[in-house]
Amino acid sequence: MTGAAAARRLLLIGGGGGLVGRAILREFSADWQIRSLHRRPVPGERAAGVEWVPTDLRGSVDWPRRLAGVDLVINVAWDRYGSARQFRSLADGLRRCVRACESVPRLRFLHISVPDAPASLEAGLPYLTYKRDVDREIQASSLDYSIVRPSMLFGPGDRLLTVMLRLMRRYGRFPLFGDGTYHLSPLAATDLAAILRREAALPGSRNLIFGGPTRWRYRDLLDRMYAALGQPTRYVRLSPRLSVALARTIQDLGSRLIYAYEVEWLLSDRLGPPPYLGLDRPLQSVEPFLDEEARRLNVRNP
C-alpha cells in the first residue's frame, strides 16, 4: 500500500446495502477507505475496495474491533416495516454502537433519520418510536454528530418513484390519495451522499430536516410522471380514510408495495421540507430522473 493510500481516512457504514449505501459508496470511495457492515454482499463494493463485514447490527458486534482506526461513522441501518420486537432489537444494537463510538477519539457520527410525522404515528408506530430512541441516544452522547432527516429520496432502483412509474405504465391508472394538495420535496440519493460528505467535515452537532430543490404538490408530481411516460392522466380517487384502509389491506396481504403509515404520513403534509443549503452545486431536480426512467420503461415495454 502506498503512503497516500495508507493516509486515507476510514469510514464505517452501518447498513449500507441499499439505495443510500450505494450513493455513499460512489461519493466516498475515491478518497476514503470504507468498512461496510451489513448482512448481504452489494454489487460494486469489492471493485471499489470496500471491506465488507457480514454483520447483523441487531446482534453482538465486536465494536472495538470494527471501530479501530475509524474517523467517521455513517449509520443508514433501519427497516421500512417490521414488528416492535424487530425495531427494538435494531435500536438496541445501534445504541451499543453509539456508546462504543464515544470511546473513539475525534470520531464524527452521521445518522440518517426521518422528518417529523403525525403525533399518532410518532407515539404508536414502532418504526418511529424506536427510531426516535436512537436519535435521542445520539443527541445525549458526547459525540460530534449530524442527524440528517431527508424527505423522500429518489434514484435508480428506488422503492417509490420508479415503482410508481412502473404501475402507471402498466395499468394506465393510479390511485390519488385524498385531494393531492399535500407536498413532497424529492431529494436525489446522490445529493444526500454529497450532503453527508459536507456534514462530515463540519464541526459541532446539528439536527437537520431538508428536502430537494422543489416543493411539489403531490398531484402535480403525479401529473409530471404521466407526462414523462407520454400517457394521459387517469386517477382512481380515494378518500383519505379509504386510502389508508387500502394500504393497510395491501400490507396485511404481505406486499411491500406500500404501507398504511406511509399514506398517513403523506396525507399529513409533512414531507415537503425546504431544501438543504450549503452544497457547492445546485441540488438535482427530479424531472430528468423521471424522464430517463420513463424512457427506460417505454423502451423495455414498447
N, C-alpha and C positions, 0 to 999 in steps of 0.2 A: 504494500500500500504506500502511495506517495505521501509526502508530508502534507500537501494540500488536502488530499482526501482524508488523511488522519485528523486534520483540524476541523473537519466539518462538524457542525453541531448535530446532536442526536435528538430526533423527535420520536416520541412514543405515541401511537394512535391506539385508542381503545374502541373496538367495534367498528373498524373502518372498512367493512366489506361491501358497503352499498354505494348509492349514488354519491353521497358526500365524501365517503372514503376514497372513491376513485378520483374525485376532483382534487382532494388534498394531495393524493399521490402525484398527480400531474403538476400541482403548484409547487410542491416542496422537494421532489426527488432530485432535481438538478443540483441543488447545493446543500441538501441536508441528508444525513443518514436517517433511515426510517426503520423503526421496530414496530411491527403491527400485531396487535393482539386481537384475534377473532377466531371463530370456530372453523371456518372453511376457507380453502385457498381462493384467491382472487386473481383472475387473469391480469397479467401485466406486472404483478408485484415482483416476480422472480427476475424478469427482464430489467426492471428498474433497480435491482439490487436491494430490495426490501428484505429485512429479516422478519419473516413471518413466524410467529409463535402460536401454534394452535392452542387457543385459550377460551374457556367459558368464564366470563367475568363474574358469573354467579357463584363460581366455585372457589376453591382455595388456590390463591395465586401467590407465588413467591415474589412479593412486591420488591423487597430489597434487591433481589437479583434482576428483576425486569427493569427497575429504575436506575440501575448502575450506569453512570455516565450520561444520563438523560438531562437535557436542557429544557425541553418543552414537552408537555403532555396535552394532547387534544382528545377529549372524550366525545365520541359520536354515539356510543352504545345506548340504545333504547329500543324497545319493541313498539310496533304500531298498535298491537292489540294483544290482550292476554288476560290471565286471571290475576287476582290480587296476590296470590302466592308467587306467581311468576315475577311480577313487578317488585314485590317485597325483596325477593332474593337478589334481583339485579341491583336494586337500590342499596342493599347491604354490601354487595360486592364493590360498588362504586364508593361507598363511604369508607370502606377499608382502603381503597386506592387513595382517596383524598388524605386520609390520616398518614399513610406511608409517604406520600409526596411531601408532607410538611417537614420531613427529616432530610430532604434533599436540598442542599444549599442552592440558592439563586434559581430555583426551578419556577417556571411560569406555567400556569394551568389554564387551558381554554376548554370551555364546556358548552356544548350545543344544547340549548333548551328550547322552549316554545313560547309564543306570545300568551298574553292573558286570555283566559277563557271565561264563559259564564260561570257565575258563582256556584250553580248547581253541579257543574262538571268539576270545578276546582275542588269541591268538597266531597263529591261522591264517586268520582271516576278513578280507579286505581292507576290508570295511565298517568293521570295528572297529580294525584295526591303524593305518590312516591317520587315522581319527577321533582316536585317542589321540595320534598325532603332532601333530595340530593342537592338542589340549588341552595338550600339553607345551610347544608353542611359545608359547602364551598365558601359561602359568604361568611360563615363563622370561623373559618380556618385562618391560619397565619399566611396563607399563600397569596402571591400576586396572581390575580385571576381576571379573566374576562368571561362573563356568562353572556353568550350571544343567543338571541331569541328571534330567529328569522321567520318571516312569513312563508308561504308556500314556495317550494323550490321546484325548479324545472331543469331538465337536462335529458340527454339521450337515455332511454330506458327508465325514466321516472315512472312513478306509480299513479300519477294524476293526469297531467295534460296529455301524455302520449296515449294513455288508456282511454281518456275521453274522446280523443280524435279517432281512435280505432272504433269505438262504439258509434260515433256519429257516421263514420264512413260505412260501417257495416249495416246499420239499421235505418239510417236516414233521419230518425227522430231521437230526441234526447230529453230526459226529464228536466224540468225547470222547477227548482225548489222555491216555493213562495213566489214573490214578485220579481226576484232577481235584482233588486236595487241595493243589496249589500255589496261589499267590496273585497277585492283581493289585490295584493301587491306582489306579483310573481317575481321571484329572485332567482337568477341563474346559479346553479350549484358551483360553477366555476368562479362566480363573483364571491360567493360565500367563502371559498377557499382563499381567494385573494384578501378578503377581509380578515380571515384568520391569520394570514401572514402578517398583515399590518398590526393586528392586535397583539401578536406575539412579540413585536418589537417595542410596544408601548409600556411604560412603567405604570405601576399602580393597579387598582382594581376597578372594574366597571360592570354594569349590568345593562345590556343594550337590547332594545326591541326595534326591528327595522324590516323593511321590505325592499322591493326593487324600485326602478325609476318611475313607474307609472302605477297610480291607484285606479284600478279598473272597477267599474261597476260590473257585477258578475254577468248580467245579461249581455252587456256589451262585449265581454270577453268571449262568451259563447258565440255571439254573432260573428266575431272575428275568426273564430275557429272554423265555423261553417264556411266563411269566405275563403279561408286558406284551402279548404277542401274543394272549393268550387261548387258547393251544394246550397240549395235554398234552406233557410232556417225553418225547422219544424220541431216544435216543442210539445211535450206532454206536460201540461201544467198541473202541479200538485200543491196543495195547501201545505204550510209548514208542518202541521201535525201529521198529515199523510206522508210527507217526505221523510220524516224521522221514522215513522212506522214502517215504511217500505225498506229503508236502510237497515232497520233492526231485523226485519224478516230475512233480508239477504245475508246479514252476518250470522243469524241463527242457523241458516242452512249451510254454514261453513264457508261461504265465499269471502274472499279478501278484497273484493271489488270496492266496497265502501262500508263504513261503519256508522252506526247511528250517531255517535258522539261527533264525528266529523261533520255531519249535516247540521247538527245543533250548533256547532262552533261556527260554521259558515254562515248560518242564518243570523247569528248574533252580531254580525258586522264588526268583528274584532280582528279580522285577518287582512286589513288594509293599512298597516302602519307606514309611516313616512320612510323614504329611502335612507340607506346608510350614507353618511357623509365622511369623506376623508381619503378615498382612493385617489390615486393619481391618474385615473382614467374614468370615463363615464361607465355607469352600470349598464349591463346589456338589456335591451328591450326584448320582450317576449315574442314580438311579431316575426322576426327572422327565424326563430326556432320553430314557431308554428308552421310557417311556410315550408321549411325544409322537411319537417316531419310529415306534413300533408303530402308533399311531393313524393316522399318515400312510399307512403301508403298507396297513393294513386298509381305509382309505377309498379308496385308489388301486386296490386289488385286492380288491374285496368277494367 
